[in-house]
Amino acid sequence: MRAHEAGALHGNDAAPTWLPFPTDVNALIPGLWSSTCVRDADGALEIGGVSATTLAEEVGTPAFVLDEDDFRERARAFRTAFTTAFAPHAGADVYYAGKAFLCGAVARWVDEDGLGLDVCTGGELAVALRAGFPADRMALHGNNKSDREIARALEAGVGRIVIDSLAEVRQAARVASDLGVQAHVMLRVTTGVEAHTHEFIATAHEDQKFGLSITSGDALTAVREVLASPELGLVGLHSHIGSQIFDVGGFEVAARRVLDLVAQVREELGHTIEHLDLGGGFGVMYNTQHTPSTPEDLASGIAAIIEKECHELELEVPHVAFEPGRAIAGPSTQTLYTVGTVKDVRLGGPHHRVYVSVDGGMSDNVRTALYDADYSCLLAGRVSDAPPEVVRVVGKHCESGDIVVKDEYLPADVQRGDLVSVPVTGAYCYSLASNYNHVPRPPVVAVKDGRWRTLVRRESEEDLLALDVG
């Protein structure tokens, strides 16, 4: 690797082209903030009727603040949109993708609001079962399930196990035989469709770890093996093309290829596949360059695609399922931080960059480092008359890549002790959180009707030390 002068290559205080200069640096941009978020009379953010300053005083920072009404409204919106769009046919189910964020309270909300639940490890399954989520409305995913995970799902009566490989077909049959039960399974197939997203979250192209390839013939072989195994019952086919997807174009190609396989199974094996799960991956607005579709537009668009493809293949429209996670959890939550060091780094000539350090970072939001994700932020404890200035919000960890928000306008008078909030952190932030540098993970608190309550408590130093038994 060539050495270089870091400042000369990295120093750039200009705003990126997609970031508009704010007419009001204190304003809440529509779409970025949860539905109950406003400025209160003192200028502080108010979420669910609770002031950000109150939360900082009583809960501490950093903290994930989950707007319960917003989360549940989004969940119901997806359920209603897809069940309505597919009502003329065999119907639709919506499963909440628990990997986005899962705790006992969320599992109960999802149950009460009529959604199913996807889990992908024994740990997620344990959380859902302890919360009392009905097992028959759960699905177990995962590309490397252990015998114990499959057995626990079967013992609990999980509605479907999503098989990811030919080896897992035989593994599930063996575990089911040992238990004397039949496992209801779906086969995850890869369609060769690559979503226009980051390569680490695009999941349907051929060269990756998930699924059974339609192109290679593995998917059809798996169907044959499942149908020949009395220990297994074939529920249907599953496809997922990636995450942070903003339109239905990718679903058109994926649906066509999965339905081609459905037609092939009918013609060659005489079996009718009645259920099709097209996954989720619906995008959200992390900043002003993102324009997500509404649940209604997604549902109607995908319904039209499936109706058209089924008509051309002379197939009945199957019962369908979808798995939004990010689109429900993401916008419902913001992360509240306290500002520490504010550093104006001179880069030579007129160039400089303002670094605003906060009391969290990549241990509670690794997505910027992992996916090159872009976030927004706002001064949360007050309003300011100072002019906007482009800043970089960074964490407290011992990594130069510990960046929370790469570029955003904050008031030029941002200072130590200020509260800053980063919106749309409800998905893959707490669930990817770590104890890097032995920093305890933040709490998750729900706000509703002027009150807050803890869903996941803050970790303590005692929690960290309790694991160290050496």
Backbone torsions as a table, in degrees:
resi	resn	phi	psi	omega
1	MET	NA	129.9	179.7
2	ARG	-72.5	140.2	172.9
3	ALA	-76.7	149.8	176.9
4	HIS	-149.7	163.3	176.2
5	GLU	-80.4	107.1	-171.1
6	ALA	-55.2	-43.5	-176.7
7	GLY	-62.3	-39.1	-177.3
8	ALA	-65.0	-34.2	-177.1
9	LEU	-90.9	-33.6	-172.6
10	HIS	-102.4	-18.3	-175.6
11	GLY	-75.8	115.1	178.9
12	ASN	-158.3	107.4	-176.9
13	ASP	-91.5	3.9	178.9
14	ALA	-77.9	146.4	177.0
15	ALA	-70.8	145.2	174.1
16	PRO	-62.5	157.1	-172.5
17	THR	-63.1	-28.0	-176.9
18	TRP	-80.1	-13.9	-174.0
19	LEU	-91.2	109.8	-177.0
20	PRO	-76.6	148.4	174.6
21	PHE	-70.8	127.8	-174.3
22	PRO	-76.5	137.1	171.2
23	THR	-74.8	-27.2	176.0
24	ASP	-142.1	106.6	-175.6
25	VAL	-68.2	-11.3	179.1
26	ASN	-94.6	-7.5	-172.3
27	ALA	-74.6	147.8	173.4
28	LEU	-88.4	116.2	-179.1
29	ILE	-73.0	124.3	-179.6
30	PRO	-57.0	136.6	-179.5
31	GLY	97.2	-24.4	-179.5
32	LEU	-88.1	-23.2	-171.5
33	TRP	-117.1	150.0	-177.4
34	SER	-63.8	163.4	-166.0
35	SER	-65.1	-24.6	-178.8
36	THR	-98.4	4.5	-174.1
37	CYS	-80.7	124.3	178.9
38	VAL	-142.6	174.4	168.6
39	ARG	-91.7	132.6	177.9
40	ASP	-84.9	-176.1	-175.1
41	ALA	-63.3	-24.4	179.2
42	ASP	-91.7	-0.5	178.9
43	GLY	92.9	-4.1	179.5
44	ALA	-81.1	153.0	171.5
45	LEU	-62.6	144.2	175.2
46	GLU	-128.4	125.4	-178.6
47	ILE	-123.2	124.6	-178.9
48	GLY	58.7	28.1	-179.4
49	GLY	81.5	8.6	-178.9
50	VAL	-116.7	129.6	-178.8
51	SER	-71.4	143.1	176.3
52	ALA	-61.9	-35.5	179.0
53	THR	-67.6	-37.2	175.2
54	THR	-62.8	-44.4	178.9
55	LEU	-61.3	-43.3	179.8
56	ALA	-62.6	-39.6	-179.5
57	GLU	-70.2	-40.3	-171.7
58	GLU	-94.9	-28.5	-178.1
59	VAL	-104.1	-33.0	-173.2
60	GLY	89.8	171.8	177.1
61	THR	-130.2	157.6	-7.3
62	PRO	-68.5	157.6	178.6
63	ALA	-153.7	138.3	170.9
64	PHE	-84.1	126.2	-178.3
65	VAL	-113.2	110.9	-174.0
66	LEU	-102.6	122.0	178.6
67	ASP	-83.3	101.7	-173.3
68	GLU	-60.1	-45.0	-179.3
69	ASP	-61.0	-41.3	-179.2
70	ASP	-64.1	-46.8	179.7
71	PHE	-56.7	-49.7	-174.3
72	ARG	-71.6	-33.1	174.8
73	GLU	-62.7	-41.8	179.6
74	ARG	-66.7	-41.7	178.6
75	ALA	-60.4	-46.8	-179.7
76	ARG	-67.1	-34.0	179.2
77	ALA	-63.3	-42.6	177.9
78	PHE	-67.1	-43.0	179.3
79	ARG	-60.4	-47.0	-177.8
80	THR	-65.8	-44.0	-177.0
81	ALA	-61.9	-45.6	-176.0
82	PHE	-77.4	-37.3	177.1
83	THR	-66.6	-35.0	177.8
84	THR	-68.6	-45.2	-176.8
85	ALA	-64.0	-31.9	-177.0
86	PHE	-105.5	8.4	179.0
87	ALA	-59.6	-35.1	178.9
88	PRO	-67.6	-9.3	-176.7
89	HIS	-116.3	-134.0	-175.9
90	ALA	-90.0	1.4	176.6
91	GLY	95.4	178.3	-177.0
92	ALA	-148.5	150.0	172.2
93	ASP	-119.8	149.5	173.2
94	VAL	-119.6	124.4	177.2
95	TYR	-107.9	130.1	173.5
96	TYR	-77.4	129.0	179.9
97	ALA	-81.3	99.7	-173.1
98	GLY	-62.7	-20.7	-178.8
99	LYS	-63.5	-23.7	179.2
100	ALA	-62.5	-50.7	171.3
101	PHE	-168.7	128.9	-178.6
102	LEU	-139.4	134.0	168.8
103	CYS	-150.1	176.5	-176.2
104	GLY	-60.3	-43.6	-178.7
105	ALA	-63.8	-42.6	179.4
106	VAL	-62.4	-42.0	178.0
107	ALA	-59.2	-40.9	179.3
108	ARG	-68.3	-39.4	177.1
109	TRP	-60.2	-47.4	-177.9
110	VAL	-60.2	-41.0	176.8
111	ASP	-62.3	-50.1	-177.6
112	GLU	-62.3	-30.3	-178.2
113	ASP	-91.4	7.1	168.6
114	GLY	84.3	19.7	177.6
115	LEU	-99.3	158.9	167.0
116	GLY	-83.5	-177.8	-176.9
117	LEU	-141.0	126.9	172.9
118	ASP	-93.9	131.9	170.6
119	VAL	-126.1	154.4	-176.5
120	CYS	-132.1	8.9	173.2
121	THR	-148.0	167.4	174.5
122	GLY	-62.3	-32.6	178.7
123	GLY	-66.2	-45.6	176.7
124	GLU	-63.2	-39.2	176.8
125	LEU	-60.4	-41.7	-179.5
126	ALA	-62.8	-42.2	178.5
127	VAL	-61.4	-46.0	-178.0
128	ALA	-64.7	-42.0	-179.3
129	LEU	-67.0	-40.9	179.1
130	ARG	-64.1	-32.1	178.8
131	ALA	-75.8	-7.6	-179.8
132	GLY	83.4	19.6	179.6
133	PHE	-67.6	134.7	-179.2
134	PRO	-61.3	121.0	-174.7
135	ALA	-62.9	-31.4	-176.8
136	ASP	-71.0	-10.4	175.1
137	ARG	-105.7	20.6	176.6
138	MET	-110.6	154.8	172.7
139	ALA	-128.3	138.9	177.4
140	LEU	-106.2	117.5	176.6
141	HIS	-101.7	-176.8	174.6
142	GLY	129.3	139.0	-178.2
143	ASN	-90.3	-5.4	-177.0
144	ASN	-148.4	60.0	-178.5
145	LYS	-71.1	139.9	174.8
146	SER	-81.7	162.7	174.6
147	ASP	-56.5	-40.6	-177.3
148	ARG	-65.7	-38.8	178.5
149	GLU	-64.3	-44.2	178.5
150	ILE	-64.3	-43.8	-179.4
151	ALA	-62.7	-42.8	-179.3
152	ARG	-63.6	-39.8	178.1
153	ALA	-63.8	-41.8	179.6
154	LEU	-68.3	-40.2	178.7
155	GLU	-63.8	-34.5	-179.7
156	ALA	-79.1	-18.1	-177.5
157	GLY	86.2	30.9	178.2
158	VAL	-56.8	137.2	-171.3
159	GLY	-65.2	-33.2	179.7
160	ARG	-157.6	141.2	174.0
161	ILE	-110.3	125.4	-177.1
162	VAL	-90.0	110.0	-176.9
163	ILE	-80.4	135.6	-170.8
164	ASP	-113.6	-8.5	-176.7
165	SER	-157.6	164.7	175.6
166	LEU	-63.0	-38.4	178.6
167	ALA	-62.4	-35.2	-178.1
168	GLU	-74.2	-25.1	173.0
169	VAL	-57.7	-48.4	-178.4
170	ARG	-70.6	-36.3	179.0
171	GLN	-63.3	-47.4	-179.5
172	ALA	-63.2	-39.2	178.4
173	ALA	-63.3	-41.5	-179.5
174	ARG	-65.2	-46.6	-179.0
175	VAL	-64.5	-41.7	178.2
176	ALA	-62.9	-40.5	177.9
177	SER	-62.1	-42.5	179.3
178	ASP	-61.5	-34.1	-178.9
179	LEU	-88.6	-10.2	-178.8
180	GLY	71.0	32.6	179.7
181	VAL	-129.0	168.6	171.8
182	GLN	-103.4	131.1	178.2
183	ALA	-90.6	126.1	175.3
184	HIS	-87.5	118.8	-170.3
185	VAL	-126.5	151.5	165.2
186	MET	-114.6	153.6	177.9
187	LEU	-106.7	122.1	176.7
188	ARG	-82.8	121.7	-177.6
189	VAL	-114.2	148.0	174.8
190	THR	-102.9	131.8	-171.7
191	THR	-98.8	-9.2	-174.9
192	GLY	83.1	5.3	178.4
193	VAL	-89.5	126.5	179.2
194	GLU	-107.3	111.9	179.1
195	ALA	-63.5	148.7	179.0
196	HIS	-80.8	80.2	-175.4
197	THR	-151.6	-176.1	179.0
198	HIS	-64.2	141.0	-174.4
199	GLU	-59.4	-25.9	-178.6
200	PHE	-77.0	-14.9	179.3
201	ILE	-121.2	13.4	169.4
202	ALA	-93.7	123.7	-164.1
203	THR	-125.5	13.0	-178.3
204	ALA	-120.8	-1.1	175.0
205	HIS	-73.7	166.4	-170.5
206	GLU	-71.4	-38.6	-172.3
207	ASP	-89.6	72.1	175.8
208	GLN	-160.9	174.0	-164.7
209	LYS	-82.7	-12.9	-172.2
210	PHE	-92.8	141.8	160.3
211	GLY	84.3	176.6	-178.8
212	LEU	-110.1	123.5	-173.7
213	SER	-70.7	128.0	171.7
214	ILE	-69.8	-41.3	-176.1
215	THR	-61.7	-42.5	-177.1
216	SER	-77.9	-14.6	-177.0
217	GLY	94.5	-5.1	179.9
218	ASP	-61.5	-35.7	-178.4
219	ALA	-63.8	-45.4	179.4
220	LEU	-66.4	-38.8	176.4
221	THR	-59.9	-41.6	179.2
222	ALA	-64.3	-39.9	176.8
223	VAL	-59.3	-45.6	179.0
224	ARG	-58.5	-45.5	-176.6
225	GLU	-66.4	-39.4	178.6
226	VAL	-65.4	-44.9	-179.4
227	LEU	-64.3	-27.1	179.7
228	ALA	-86.2	-5.2	-176.2
229	SER	-104.4	111.5	179.2
230	PRO	-64.5	-19.7	179.0
231	GLU	-76.4	-10.5	-175.5
232	LEU	-121.4	140.7	172.4
233	GLY	-118.3	123.7	-176.1
234	LEU	-81.2	112.4	177.6
235	VAL	-80.8	-42.2	-178.5
236	GLY	167.7	-160.9	-177.5
237	LEU	-115.1	149.7	-178.2
238	HIS	-128.2	138.0	177.2
239	SER	-140.6	142.2	177.5
240	HIS	-143.1	126.4	-172.3
241	ILE	-102.9	-3.0	177.4
242	GLY	140.3	-166.2	-175.0
243	SER	-132.7	162.8	-179.8
244	GLN	56.8	53.4	-178.7
245	ILE	-104.1	133.3	-171.5
246	PHE	-105.7	-9.3	178.2
247	ASP	-143.7	177.0	-173.6
248	VAL	-96.6	7.1	-176.2
249	GLY	-58.6	-44.4	179.7
250	GLY	-64.0	-31.4	180.0
251	PHE	-67.9	-27.2	-178.8
252	GLU	-63.5	-48.6	-179.8
253	VAL	-68.6	-42.9	-178.8
254	ALA	-62.6	-45.2	-179.9
255	ALA	-61.7	-40.5	179.7
256	ARG	-60.6	-43.5	-176.4
257	ARG	-71.9	-36.7	177.2
258	VAL	-68.8	-41.3	179.6
259	LEU	-69.2	-30.9	171.4
260	ASP	-58.8	-40.8	178.2
261	LEU	-67.1	-40.1	176.2
262	VAL	-57.5	-44.5	179.0
263	ALA	-65.5	-38.7	179.1
264	GLN	-64.9	-41.5	177.8
265	VAL	-62.6	-40.5	178.3
266	ARG	-63.4	-44.3	-175.9
267	GLU	-73.3	-43.5	-172.7
268	GLU	-89.6	-31.3	-174.3
269	LEU	-114.8	-6.4	178.2
270	GLY	66.6	25.4	-177.8
271	HIS	-117.1	136.0	178.1
272	THR	-98.4	120.4	176.0
273	ILE	-88.9	119.0	-170.3
274	GLU	-104.1	-7.7	-178.0
275	HIS	-128.7	138.2	-179.8
276	LEU	-137.6	124.8	176.8
277	ASP	-111.1	118.8	-178.5
278	LEU	-99.7	15.8	173.8
279	GLY	72.0	-155.5	-178.6
280	GLY	-138.2	-118.0	178.5
281	GLY	85.5	12.1	-178.2
282	PHE	-66.2	135.3	-171.3
283	GLY	-80.0	161.9	176.5
284	VAL	-128.3	169.1	-179.5
285	MET	-92.4	104.7	174.9
286	TYR	-87.8	-25.3	177.6
287	ASN	-160.8	-173.8	-170.2
288	THR	-72.4	-7.2	178.0
289	GLN	-87.4	-3.3	-176.9
290	HIS	-105.7	135.5	-179.5
291	THR	-130.7	81.8	-178.2
292	PRO	-70.9	155.1	175.5
293	SER	-83.7	158.3	176.4
294	THR	-79.6	158.5	175.3
295	PRO	-56.4	-38.2	-179.1
296	GLU	-64.5	-43.0	179.3
297	ASP	-67.1	-40.4	177.6
298	LEU	-62.3	-47.5	-176.5
299	ALA	-63.7	-47.7	-178.6
300	SER	-67.0	-37.2	179.5
301	GLY	-66.5	-44.2	-179.6
302	ILE	-70.6	-37.1	177.5
303	ALA	-60.0	-42.9	179.3
304	ALA	-63.3	-39.6	178.4
305	ILE	-62.0	-48.2	-175.9
306	ILE	-68.0	-39.7	177.3
307	GLU	-59.4	-44.9	-178.8
308	LYS	-63.7	-47.7	-176.9
309	GLU	-66.8	-39.4	178.8
310	CYS	-65.5	-39.3	178.1
311	HIS	-61.1	-43.8	-178.0
312	GLU	-68.0	-30.2	-179.4
313	LEU	-94.6	2.6	-178.9
314	GLU	57.2	47.2	178.0
315	LEU	-115.2	149.5	167.9
316	GLU	-72.3	143.2	176.6
317	VAL	-65.1	122.4	-176.6
318	PRO	-75.7	167.2	167.6
319	HIS	-68.2	130.7	-174.0
320	VAL	-115.9	159.9	175.3
321	ALA	-140.5	152.3	179.4
322	PHE	-137.8	158.1	-168.9
323	GLU	-133.7	65.1	175.4
324	PRO	-69.5	137.5	174.6
325	GLY	-129.7	-65.2	178.2
326	ARG	-55.1	-41.9	-174.1
327	ALA	-68.3	-19.4	175.5
328	ILE	-93.7	-51.9	-172.2
329	ALA	-79.8	-37.4	-171.0
330	GLY	-55.2	-61.5	-174.8
331	PRO	-71.2	-10.6	-176.4
332	SER	-78.3	-11.5	-169.5
333	THR	-129.0	144.8	171.3
334	GLN	-130.4	156.4	178.8
335	THR	-109.4	125.8	-178.1
336	LEU	-98.7	126.1	-179.2
337	TYR	-124.0	159.8	169.6
338	THR	-108.6	135.1	-179.7
339	VAL	-76.5	137.7	172.4
340	GLY	-110.8	-107.4	-179.0
341	THR	-71.2	134.9	168.9
342	VAL	-116.3	118.4	-172.1
343	LYS	-123.4	124.4	176.7
344	ASP	-98.7	105.2	-174.9
345	VAL	-94.8	117.8	178.7
346	ARG	-82.1	131.5	-172.7
347	LEU	-112.0	9.8	-179.0
348	GLY	102.1	135.1	-177.7
349	GLY	63.3	-139.7	-178.1
350	PRO	-84.7	-3.8	-171.1
351	HIS	-84.8	141.7	177.3
352	HIS	-158.6	165.8	173.8
353	ARG	-138.3	137.6	177.6
354	VAL	-97.9	119.0	176.8
355	TYR	-100.9	122.8	177.7
356	VAL	-107.9	109.4	-177.4
357	SER	-90.3	137.3	179.5
358	VAL	-121.0	171.6	-171.0
359	ASP	-88.1	15.4	172.1
360	GLY	-128.3	-137.5	178.1
361	GLY	140.3	-141.1	-172.0
362	MET	-69.3	-12.5	174.5
363	SER	-75.8	-22.3	175.6
364	ASP	-112.0	-10.5	174.3
365	ASN	-152.4	93.6	-178.5
366	VAL	-92.3	0.5	-171.9
367	ARG	-65.8	-33.1	178.4
368	THR	-64.1	-43.2	178.8
369	ALA	-72.8	-37.6	-173.7
370	LEU	-80.8	-42.7	-173.7
371	TYR	-115.2	3.8	-174.2
372	ASP	60.0	36.6	-175.8
373	ALA	-72.6	149.2	175.9
374	ASP	-107.4	134.9	176.7
375	TYR	-126.3	167.7	173.5
376	SER	-112.7	176.6	174.7
377	CYS	-162.1	169.7	-176.3
378	LEU	-152.6	146.1	170.1
379	LEU	-66.2	123.1	-167.5
380	ALA	-103.7	-21.3	-173.9
381	GLY	-97.5	-8.4	-177.1
382	ARG	-164.5	170.2	168.2
383	VAL	-105.4	162.0	-175.2
384	SER	-140.4	146.3	174.4
385	ASP	-94.1	-0.4	-178.7
386	ALA	-69.0	152.3	180.0
387	PRO	-67.7	154.2	177.6
388	PRO	-68.1	145.0	175.2
389	GLU	-140.5	138.0	177.6
390	VAL	-70.7	128.3	179.0
391	VAL	-129.5	166.2	170.8
392	ARG	-119.5	121.2	-179.9
393	VAL	-91.6	122.8	-174.9
394	VAL	-126.3	161.9	-178.4
395	GLY	-95.2	-170.3	-173.7
396	LYS	-101.8	6.7	-173.4
397	HIS	-85.6	159.7	-175.2
398	CYS	-84.2	61.0	179.2
399	GLU	-147.5	132.7	176.1
400	SER	-68.7	-22.1	177.7
401	GLY	-85.4	8.4	180.0
402	ASP	-79.2	75.2	-177.1
403	ILE	-114.2	131.3	177.1
404	VAL	-95.0	-49.3	178.6
405	VAL	-130.0	117.0	-174.4
406	LYS	-68.5	-45.8	-177.7
407	ASP	-147.8	125.8	174.1
408	GLU	-160.3	153.8	176.0
409	TYR	-86.5	127.1	168.8
410	LEU	-126.0	161.1	175.0
411	PRO	-58.5	141.9	-175.9
412	ALA	-64.9	-15.5	-179.9
413	ASP	-95.5	17.3	176.9
414	VAL	-57.1	136.9	-171.0
415	GLN	-148.6	169.0	177.2
416	ARG	-52.3	135.6	179.7
417	GLY	93.4	-16.3	176.2
418	ASP	-65.2	153.3	171.7
419	LEU	-96.8	134.1	175.6
420	VAL	-124.0	138.5	177.8
421	SER	-120.6	137.3	177.1
422	VAL	-110.8	117.8	-177.3
423	PRO	-81.7	168.8	172.8
424	VAL	60.2	49.9	179.8
425	THR	-114.6	19.7	-177.1
426	GLY	-80.0	-16.4	-177.1
427	ALA	-115.3	129.3	173.6
428	TYR	61.2	25.7	171.9
429	CYS	-107.7	-66.1	175.3
430	TYR	-62.0	-39.0	-176.5
431	SER	-68.8	-19.2	174.5
432	LEU	-103.7	7.2	-175.2
433	ALA	-66.5	155.2	-177.4
434	SER	-138.7	178.2	173.7
435	ASN	-108.0	33.7	-178.8
436	TYR	-54.3	138.9	-174.1
437	ASN	60.5	20.2	-178.6
438	HIS	57.3	40.6	174.6
439	VAL	-92.3	123.6	178.4
440	PRO	-63.2	144.1	179.0
441	ARG	-71.2	146.5	-178.1
442	PRO	-71.4	167.5	173.1
443	PRO	-83.1	165.7	168.1
444	VAL	-116.6	120.0	178.8
445	VAL	-117.3	139.9	176.6
446	ALA	-98.5	140.3	177.1
447	VAL	-119.9	140.0	-179.5
448	LYS	-166.9	132.1	173.1
449	ASP	52.8	41.9	174.8
450	GLY	80.7	8.2	179.5
451	ARG	-129.0	155.9	174.5
452	TRP	-125.7	152.6	175.3
453	ARG	-146.9	151.0	-178.0
454	THR	-82.1	127.2	172.5
455	LEU	-94.6	-42.9	176.9
456	VAL	-132.1	121.5	-173.9
457	ARG	-74.8	159.8	176.9
458	ARG	-68.1	136.9	173.1
459	GLU	-70.6	152.9	179.5
460	SER	-119.3	169.2	173.7
461	GLU	-61.4	-32.9	177.7
462	GLU	-62.5	-38.0	176.3
463	ASP	-61.7	-44.2	-179.0
464	LEU	-64.8	-45.7	-177.1
465	LEU	-69.5	-27.2	-178.7
466	ALA	-65.6	-27.0	179.1
467	LEU	-79.6	-17.9	-176.2
468	ASP	-91.1	96.5	-174.2
469	VAL	-101.8	11.0	-177.1
470	GLY	-82.4	NA	NA
